[in-house]
Every structure is written in structure tokens, then in C-alpha cells.
Amino acid sequence: MNKSSIIPKPVTEYDLRLLRIFKSVVDHGGFSAAEAALGVTRSTISVHMSNLEARMKLKLCLRGRGGFALTEEGQAVYHATMGLFNTLDDFSVFVASVGKTLGGELVILCSDQLDGAKQQQLAKVIQKVHDHSPDLHLVLDGDTIANIEKALLKDKAHIGLFPDYQHIEGLEYQTLITDPIYLCCAAQHPFFNLVDSHITADDLAAAPAVHPGIDIDPKGRKQLEQLNLAAKSYQFDTRKTMILSGRYIGYLPQSNIQKELNNGDIRIIKPATLNYQFNLSMVNKKTPREANKVSLLKDIFGEVFG
């Protein structure tokens, strides 16, 4: 019969110290690489690791001529250790948010590069947030829609800005901006110098087109189904690059291509019929851990975007 672990309940500060050393060793790929990060010698690290294994009654890692490697039990303990320290970090963030003064990180994630007008509005939001709570550490970054949804649900982000194409359980959505999306091509494309009446449905169906990579509203979906979807691009700026190559047609909001329209680098094809609506939504978790931060952002976004 296996002897039970002598790690006590609750876990002591000494156990946490040993687990931090274990995590650092794994993160750095071995004892030698962890020396500088921990500020202790390799032999001291080895003693601490032996103590941890003895207290757990588990063999956590293999070290020798073959190099450093985790055992199956070591991998399980490492993942549990990551969860433990993430929970401690979350607790620290929560305690910091309880006071009257908002502190810690405030995370806003965007799925698409914003045009000039939207950037100005978002800059106004940042200005108002900073003036209201100067102790907040603001994080503004971009990511995929799927990653933003996960970050919101896990309380790793406070607000997400992305197209409203589907609703995920646990998140709530508020439309900030509605833009029309038009089919367009670049100056190097064969359609560019043709009048709309000379571009037939068969012509459109044969021309390579860029798919936006996400589901969209029914009107837009029906139009995409009629095209030769030969490429994919999730973001407006990368989709515009593909269209500017002159080899693809694709849908973009007019606000995103106004400069190119003015310069004669891009044209819109059949704007009266080949268009659909794009809704940029502000998204947040319905029951966020840091509700006061989310509430502040929602109020300011509502004020700025109207």
C-alpha cells in the first residue's frame, strides 16, 4: 500500500515555497537554467526538490545524463501548481478591487484594427478612464474573437470589442457602431475598370474571393455563398491587404477603405445590392469578478459612443 503524502491540510507556507521552486525549475527546463531566476545554487535547488518529493511521496522529475524531464505524476502536480498560483493571483486582484480606489489591470481586447474615427473614440474612452481612476494599469490589445471570448469568461479581460455575429452563453453584448460592408476590388483587379452592369453574377462567382473567417448576418451569408471563397482573413486590415493584391475581391466597411477609395486604389462593386451590416459590439461577462471595473467601462463607452 502506498504511503500517503505528508503535505498537510491546509498547505503551509513552506510547501508553497517548495512548489514555487518546482514551478521555476519546470518553466526553465531544468535545475541549471533555474539557478539565475531563483538566485540559489543548483545543489540547493536539488535539496528543495528532494524535500518536495519526500513530502509528497511522489517522484516528480527525472534528472541525469538524459536531461531534465517530468514524470507523469510531476506533470499532474505541475498543472495543479499552476492552478494554485493562478488562484492566488486572482485573489490578490480581487482584494485590490474591493477598495474605493480602482487599481490593478483593466483589460480591453479588440478583434480588428479600428479606423481613424473609432480610434479617436476609443482614445476618448481611455482618457476618461484614466482621469477617473489614474491608479488603473490599462491594457489595450488585439486578439482573435475566440480568444477574447475565453478571456472574458475566465475574467482575464474586462471588455471585448468585436463583430456581433453570435452570442455566447455567459456574455452580454451591446452594439456600439453599425457600419455597412461593401464588396470591393483593387485597381489591379479585372473588375476595377468595368461598370457594374458589365459585372455579371457568373463573373462574381468565378472570381477568387476572401472569406471573413467568421459567421455573419443572414444577408451577408447569402451573398458569400454566391462567391468563389478561395481565401480567408479574419481581420479587416489583413483582408484589405489581400484585396489590394488585385487577386481577390472581398467585403470591407467603407470606413476602413475610405483613403483607398479617395486615392483610386479600391472601388466598391454594386453597392446598392452587394452589402450587409457590420455591428461592432462591446462584450462583457454577465457576472464578472471585477464588476466595478466593467461597470465603469460600460458607462464610459456608452457616454463616448452614444
C-alpha positions as CSV (number, residue, x, y, z in Angstrom):
1,M,0.0,0.0,0.0
2,N,1.3,3.4,-1.0
3,K,2.2,5.8,1.9
4,S,0.1,8.9,1.9
5,S,1.6,12.3,1.2
6,I,2.7,14.3,4.3
7,I,1.7,17.6,2.7
8,P,-0.6,18.9,5.4
9,K,-4.1,20.4,5.1
10,P,-4.0,23.3,4.8
11,V,-0.9,23.7,2.7
12,T,1.8,25.5,4.6
13,E,4.0,28.5,3.5
14,Y,6.9,26.1,3.3
15,D,5.0,23.9,0.9
16,L,4.2,27.0,-1.2
17,R,7.9,27.9,-1.3
18,L,8.9,24.4,-2.5
19,L,6.1,24.5,-5.1
20,R,7.4,27.9,-6.4
21,I,10.8,26.4,-6.8
22,F,9.4,23.3,-8.6
23,K,7.4,25.6,-10.9
24,S,10.5,27.7,-11.7
25,V,12.5,24.5,-12.5
26,V,9.9,23.3,-14.9
27,D,9.4,26.7,-16.5
28,H,13.1,27.0,-17.1
29,G,13.6,23.4,-18.2
30,G,15.9,22.2,-15.5
31,F,17.9,22.9,-12.4
32,S,20.8,24.7,-14.0
33,A,18.6,27.0,-16.0
34,A,16.6,27.9,-12.9
35,E,19.7,28.9,-10.8
36,A,19.7,32.5,-12.1
37,A,16.0,33.0,-11.8
38,L,15.8,31.7,-8.3
39,G,19.1,33.2,-7.1
40,V,20.3,29.9,-5.4
41,T,22.7,27.2,-6.4
42,R,21.9,24.1,-8.3
43,S,22.7,21.9,-5.3
44,T,20.2,24.0,-3.1
45,I,17.5,23.6,-5.8
46,S,18.2,19.8,-5.8
47,V,17.7,19.7,-2.0
48,H,14.5,21.6,-2.2
49,M,13.2,19.3,-4.9
50,S,14.1,16.2,-3.0
51,N,12.3,17.6,0.1
52,L,9.2,18.3,-2.0
53,E,9.2,14.8,-3.5
54,A,9.7,13.3,0.0
55,R,6.8,15.4,1.4
56,M,4.5,14.3,-1.5
57,K,5.7,10.7,-1.6
58,L,5.9,11.2,-5.4
59,K,8.7,11.1,-8.0
60,L,8.2,14.4,-9.8
61,C,11.1,14.6,-12.2
62,L,13.9,12.7,-13.8
63,R,17.4,14.3,-13.9
64,G,20.6,12.9,-15.1
65,R,22.6,12.3,-18.3
66,G,19.3,12.2,-20.3
67,G,18.4,15.7,-19.2
68,F,15.5,17.0,-17.2
69,A,12.0,15.5,-17.6
70,L,8.8,15.4,-15.7
71,T,7.3,12.1,-14.7
72,E,3.5,11.6,-15.2
73,E,2.9,12.5,-11.6
74,G,5.2,15.5,-12.0
75,Q,3.1,16.8,-14.9
76,A,-0.1,16.4,-12.9
77,V,1.4,18.3,-9.9
78,Y,2.8,21.0,-12.2
79,H,-0.6,21.7,-13.7
80,A,-2.2,21.7,-10.2
81,T,0.5,24.1,-9.1
82,M,-0.2,26.4,-12.0
83,G,-3.9,26.4,-11.0
84,L,-3.0,27.1,-7.3
85,F,-0.8,30.1,-8.1
86,N,-3.4,31.5,-10.6
87,T,-6.0,31.3,-7.9
88,L,-3.7,33.2,-5.5
89,D,-3.1,35.8,-8.2
90,D,-6.9,36.1,-8.8
91,F,-7.4,36.6,-5.0
92,S,-4.9,39.4,-4.9
93,V,-6.6,41.1,-7.9
94,F,-10.0,40.7,-6.1
95,V,-8.7,42.2,-2.9
96,A,-7.2,45.2,-4.7
97,S,-10.6,45.8,-6.4
98,V,-12.6,45.8,-3.2
99,G,-11.3,49.2,-2.0
100,K,-12.8,52.5,-3.1
101,T,-10.0,53.3,-5.4
102,L,-9.8,51.1,-8.5
103,G,-6.4,49.6,-9.0
104,G,-4.8,46.7,-10.9
105,E,-5.2,45.9,-14.5
106,L,-8.1,47.0,-16.7
107,V,-8.0,44.9,-19.9
108,I,-9.7,45.9,-23.2
109,L,-9.3,43.5,-26.2
110,C,-10.2,44.2,-29.8
111,S,-10.5,41.7,-32.7
112,D,-10.0,44.2,-35.5
113,Q,-7.8,47.2,-36.2
114,L,-10.0,50.3,-35.8
115,D,-10.3,53.0,-38.4
116,G,-9.4,56.6,-37.5
117,A,-12.8,57.7,-36.3
118,K,-13.2,54.7,-34.0
119,Q,-9.6,55.1,-32.7
120,Q,-10.4,58.6,-31.7
121,Q,-13.5,57.5,-29.9
122,L,-11.6,54.7,-28.1
123,A,-8.8,57.2,-27.2
124,K,-11.6,59.3,-25.6
125,V,-12.6,56.2,-23.6
126,I,-9.1,55.7,-22.4
127,Q,-8.8,59.4,-21.5
128,K,-11.9,59.3,-19.4
129,V,-10.9,56.0,-17.7
130,H,-7.5,57.4,-16.8
131,D,-8.9,60.7,-15.5
132,H,-11.5,58.8,-13.4
133,S,-9.1,56.1,-12.0
134,P,-5.4,57.1,-12.6
135,D,-4.2,54.1,-10.5
136,L,-5.5,51.6,-13.0
137,H,-3.0,49.8,-15.2
138,L,-4.7,49.9,-18.7
139,V,-4.1,47.1,-21.2
140,L,-5.3,47.6,-24.7
141,D,-4.5,44.8,-27.1
142,G,-5.8,42.7,-30.0
143,D,-6.7,39.0,-30.3
144,T,-8.9,36.6,-32.1
145,I,-12.6,36.6,-31.3
146,A,-12.4,33.1,-29.8
147,N,-9.5,34.1,-27.5
148,I,-11.3,37.3,-26.4
149,E,-14.5,35.3,-25.6
150,K,-12.4,32.9,-23.5
151,A,-10.5,35.8,-21.8
152,L,-13.8,37.4,-20.8
153,L,-15.3,34.2,-19.5
154,K,-12.2,33.5,-17.4
155,D,-12.1,37.1,-16.1
156,K,-8.8,37.7,-17.8
157,A,-10.3,40.7,-19.7
158,H,-13.0,43.2,-18.8
159,I,-14.3,44.3,-22.2
160,G,-14.1,42.9,-25.7
161,L,-14.7,44.8,-28.9
162,F,-15.6,42.5,-31.8
163,P,-18.3,41.9,-34.5
164,D,-21.6,40.7,-33.2
165,Y,-22.0,37.5,-35.2
166,Q,-23.0,35.0,-32.5
167,H,-23.9,35.2,-28.8
168,I,-22.0,33.0,-26.3
169,E,-23.7,31.9,-23.0
170,G,-22.4,33.9,-20.1
171,L,-21.6,37.0,-22.1
172,E,-23.7,40.1,-22.8
173,Y,-23.5,42.3,-25.9
174,Q,-24.1,46.0,-26.6
175,T,-23.9,47.4,-30.2
176,L,-21.6,50.4,-30.3
177,I,-21.4,51.1,-34.0
178,T,-23.2,49.8,-37.2
179,D,-21.3,50.1,-40.5
180,P,-22.3,48.9,-44.0
181,I,-20.0,46.4,-45.5
182,Y,-19.4,46.5,-49.3
183,L,-17.9,44.2,-51.9
184,C,-14.8,45.7,-53.3
185,C,-11.7,45.2,-55.5
186,A,-8.3,46.8,-56.1
187,A,-7.1,48.8,-59.0
188,Q,-5.1,45.8,-60.4
189,H,-8.3,43.6,-60.5
190,P,-10.0,42.9,-63.8
191,F,-13.3,44.3,-62.4
192,F,-11.9,47.7,-61.4
193,N,-12.5,49.4,-64.8
194,L,-15.8,47.7,-65.6
195,V,-19.1,49.4,-65.0
196,D,-21.3,47.5,-62.5
197,S,-23.8,46.5,-65.3
198,H,-21.0,44.6,-67.1
199,I,-20.1,42.5,-64.0
200,T,-22.4,39.5,-64.1
201,A,-23.3,37.1,-61.3
202,D,-21.2,34.5,-63.1
203,D,-18.3,36.8,-63.2
204,L,-18.6,37.3,-59.4
205,A,-19.0,33.6,-58.8
206,A,-15.8,32.8,-60.8
207,A,-13.5,35.5,-59.2
208,P,-11.4,34.4,-56.2
209,A,-12.9,36.0,-53.1
210,V,-11.8,36.4,-49.4
211,H,-14.0,34.9,-46.7
212,P,-14.1,37.0,-43.5
213,G,-13.5,33.8,-41.5
214,I,-16.4,34.2,-39.1
215,D,-20.2,33.7,-39.4
216,I,-22.1,36.9,-40.3
217,D,-25.6,38.0,-40.6
218,P,-28.0,36.1,-43.0
219,K,-27.9,38.8,-45.7
220,G,-24.1,38.7,-45.8
221,R,-24.0,34.9,-45.5
222,K,-26.3,34.5,-48.6
223,Q,-24.0,36.8,-50.6
224,L,-20.9,35.0,-49.6
225,E,-22.4,31.7,-50.7
226,Q,-22.5,33.1,-54.3
227,L,-18.8,33.8,-54.4
228,N,-15.7,31.7,-55.0
229,L,-14.3,31.7,-51.5
230,A,-10.7,30.9,-52.3
231,A,-9.0,32.6,-49.3
232,K,-9.7,33.6,-45.7
233,S,-8.9,36.5,-43.5
234,Y,-10.4,37.3,-40.1
235,Q,-9.3,40.9,-39.7
236,F,-10.1,44.0,-41.8
237,D,-6.6,45.2,-42.2
238,T,-5.3,41.8,-43.4
239,R,-8.3,41.3,-45.6
240,K,-7.7,44.7,-47.2
241,T,-4.1,43.7,-47.9
242,M,-5.3,40.6,-49.8
243,I,-7.8,42.7,-51.8
244,L,-5.0,45.3,-52.6
245,S,-3.1,42.4,-54.1
246,G,-5.5,42.6,-57.1
247,R,-6.1,38.9,-57.0
248,Y,-9.2,38.8,-54.7
249,I,-12.5,40.5,-54.2
250,G,-13.9,40.8,-50.7
251,Y,-16.1,42.7,-48.2
252,L,-14.9,45.6,-46.2
253,P,-16.6,48.5,-44.4
254,Q,-16.4,51.8,-46.2
255,S,-14.8,53.5,-43.1
256,N,-11.9,51.0,-43.4
257,I,-11.2,51.8,-47.1
258,Q,-12.1,55.5,-47.4
259,K,-8.5,56.5,-48.0
260,E,-8.1,53.9,-50.7
261,L,-11.4,55.0,-52.3
262,N,-10.2,58.6,-52.4
263,N,-6.8,57.6,-53.9
264,G,-8.4,55.3,-56.5
265,D,-6.7,52.2,-55.1
266,I,-10.0,50.4,-54.4
267,R,-13.5,50.6,-55.8
268,I,-16.9,49.3,-54.5
269,I,-18.8,46.8,-56.6
270,K,-22.6,47.1,-57.0
271,P,-23.1,49.0,-53.6
272,A,-26.9,49.1,-53.9
273,T,-27.2,45.3,-53.7
274,L,-23.9,43.8,-52.6
275,N,-23.8,45.0,-49.0
276,Y,-24.6,43.9,-45.4
277,Q,-24.4,45.4,-42.0
278,F,-21.5,45.1,-39.6
279,N,-22.2,45.6,-35.9
280,L,-19.2,46.4,-33.6
281,S,-20.3,45.2,-30.1
282,M,-19.0,45.9,-26.6
283,V,-18.9,42.5,-24.9
284,N,-18.5,41.6,-21.2
285,K,-19.1,38.7,-18.9
286,K,-22.6,38.8,-17.3
287,T,-21.2,38.2,-13.8
288,P,-17.7,39.5,-13.9
289,R,-15.4,39.1,-10.9
290,E,-14.4,42.8,-11.0
291,A,-17.9,44.2,-11.7
292,N,-16.9,47.7,-10.6
293,K,-14.3,47.9,-13.4
294,V,-16.7,46.5,-16.0
295,S,-19.4,48.9,-14.9
296,L,-17.0,51.9,-15.2
297,L,-16.0,50.8,-18.7
298,K,-19.6,50.3,-19.8
299,D,-20.7,53.7,-18.5
300,I,-17.8,55.5,-20.3
301,F,-18.2,53.5,-23.6
302,G,-21.9,54.4,-23.5
303,E,-21.1,58.1,-22.9
304,V,-18.5,58.3,-25.7
305,F,-20.1,56.1,-28.4
306,G,-23.6,57.3,-27.5
